[in-house]
Amino acid sequence: MGLDKNAIAELNAYKNDNSAQIDFVKLLQDHNQVSDVIYVKKTGNKLLNVSIPYRGKKAACYTIGLQTDVGSDEYMKMMGLSVAELALSKDMDSKTGTWVTINNQNWYASVIGATQTIEFTGTGINFNFFSDTRGGIWSFVVDSGDPVVVSTYSDPSVMDNYASIASGLTLGSHTVVATFMGDDPAHVPSSGVGTARGWAKHTAVGYETKFTFTTFGNPDGKNPYKVFDVMPALSNTEYAINATIYGTEFASQFFPQHNGIPTVFAVDQNVYFDDDLVTTWTPLDIDGKPFKSVKVVQNMLAKHPDDPTNPIMEIRTIHTFNALGVSVVVKIKFLRKLLLGGSFGMMFPISTSFGKQLITSRGNRYDSVLIDGTTNDLVTEGDSATSFAFINNTGTLGEKDIVMAVTVYDPIRTYRHGKVGQQTPLLTLKHNDTTYQKLYPRIYMDGTIIEVGDIYEGSFTFNMGELPMASDMLP
């Protein structure tokens, strides 16, 4: 379907006016380091962590891959983002005394006076351990300093617990000695007085990532260690088409799936680390591997569960991760006549714990702190705002200097300018719950009829980086 003369004139005016808008992705690229490499970890079957450094060992750690819930489909989608520090994980270098080590990843000292020792290069160190109602206490001494006491008691048990032993150390070589002190004075072990266990993680066959210690500031650190979440897991970003087959009584479904019913299936699905095609997903990576780029290329078919032999959409997407962020291209060709519910493209979810305000390229701000499921239609933005940034003005872990941004580089197609079915106003901000907030471009309104051969296209880039005093520096 082509554009009429009025629509073309409107789009030309839009293009002329677009130069006045802020590109938040470009702003972050200008104010953060452009790393020589990014770090990639295979963490499961068609599941990746991609860490993009933005300052020293600070990195934006994206997850992309298959959703592993029961009933999930085959589409590899973006599934969360965190601020991470590229760390180096190590087991204890040595131990003394009485230990039980047959419990795979969860070792424990059983007699008071047992020790564990590690030497490391860096500026900080965390201790990793299992904890339960049998746990006792360790006393850690860093470089002959004051002891740091850590209890491995908890109720309920925690499989992957941790404690900070030291931070802010001078970059260099350090020695840590931990001594098992027995029962936690505040908690009698459930197994009886004097029976406490000094739990400590340790790698083993099948537990290759369960190291005793995580060290920070090491120049060789390649393993992302989450500091805080920025984007939530399991909230779609690329597209969400709500559709049923026209003229049927079939229930409407989301593509990709939202409710445990698979709807999108692979024809071809290729992942490239630089120019190398990934052909195996095992063994899993212990540390991130350095590459210039990661490309995820997918050719998919959407199938309605009530008529699975006749595909209703051909879906092709490309995700490219590099030092400048994550660029996404989407093209959907409709193969059957469909009746749509409200459908979306280029969605921008943000963790409620991080995103306190949304700023648009038009210079407007919207609070994103409600958690009641209400929506805020961004009428002022029309369908011309092209760049968006979430910021934080309350955090204590460095959140106030972090900006998460997305820029739409083909708004005419991504927003479906001038096309039938585009909802007005286009943009709405949903205050979903304590987990996430979400910006939705409503590219198809409820009740839109799609004809065979219709096409949807979108392209956009995400980037996260540091901008000191972001709330004051941005418009």
Steps between C-alpha positions, in 0.01 A plus 500: 500500500656832392483841667263768373619853418397642838688226683810559287488873575463425870797265492716753319415758765583245765839431343580870483409546866679186621841671520385681815462175692757354738647160414563349844678196356747723316544715812601193701735384227671839511547495878606139561798296398478301179656172600720296268300188588179382658478187717268211421397202713295200391284433806255246358353361180473802267540725802767772526631772728656783302699755703582835339756701704423870540764603757791289616354176635145638513279344234147477367415128521220397262330161490362363175370154425225248536254539783529175692152492655278203423301576185743759365550536128822508298563872463828632646406832659663760719440401862641757735789736562706579808786723601784259563862502599732276301648284774739205532373194685731267693482205733692502829872444437544273802324367809594346834313304763196278463281548194219308331537537122279222362196731469600625154476882501424545871808419704509556874743510790382282786754567777586837658834632383479383139625765257481603137745737330500693173741744338356734238573812299233768508314754710230289667379148572173318575458161669246261341323235705194286560310584819244314709396438861815294560736781398773638726732802477826585326749769602677656199824699530622700201871590498526456880225757556194493723284185481178493297247251638261323259219270610396216272178451698167583334139392526389417237806368322662703219675303228717785370572741783788747520662756728736788430833444674683810378455786254690816414839334540806633324538321167764236558562160658305409816473197727184382678498239776167372635467298822194294594372614841221247555138570595343837426440649849168639381372171356535152648551256210192291424729196514595576862743708706858470378407348162508810281627483143726763349354504151705608196439469127746308283502397136429138412393296201164641399558812714778664301387855586462456879824661616585574863590864437421783259777758466456851364732748330716232342616602151417148379142507630254379233214354703197733544399545864164673535488825696135587429228433242413753232265312266283210622519144378216345298345825376495528122682781323510412130131457415176362640227423247159404641308319230244243398411368156233718340159337474566234764396461861859427605621678812742784442863415579819699548798447270749425651318318780389677818298230675684169472364405155782483239426716195831577321722228352842497337568448131860621519666630815868594487726663759837644406791596725682737267500300174478157663172311502418352841447127445495370858358635825695271735709512704382822658749785536658568838622850406402740226682458170619812313347578162431807289133419442219252545231461236177304549321438168156341512256389233182390679144395428205600716232234537164527668461204740153423363633469141869412535550363149435836332744775611351846540819711506856487378716675759861598436717681754865592543661595832851643480698555821819704485682768697239759396198314637236262364335565164183315405332464161154340471304406187165322521316382190138400556410176323129486583218743555502580872298686759732674745468597860717786626854431373837660561845557354824630656387461859716647775464316833690626805541354847287696746790497746709698248283709268351791693452743208457470125647782289409538133691652210244783505633600843202381704519303824257243640519341846514121498454411864140380524445125532122480464465379140380838371617655172606850402429585137780726373277727295760779474748270324264419213666245275818697439716458813787275392723457804425414862703470820422363844691646795519451875511776762486298823748211485804442720696253282588740220155495337481881484789509251354235269279566196315233302400617154341391176491682168271422206697550179215426259193655666296515181490120481548417868206720602300427182460868417195566286384137509153378587474354849768706676358590841473861613670599721774264391707487819388390843697440819367215711573497874479124512606391850799479733691309231488731199367805318464495122479741208272364228480630140151382403562427134168317448179583681251238612280389208748569220457266203821383335502386140719229351833650394493796743840572655618652826860624532687654792855595594641640824809500722533457876795633697579529869780711640616746758417869505591658835218701657271376225182642651649851501692475173219374279217730390 
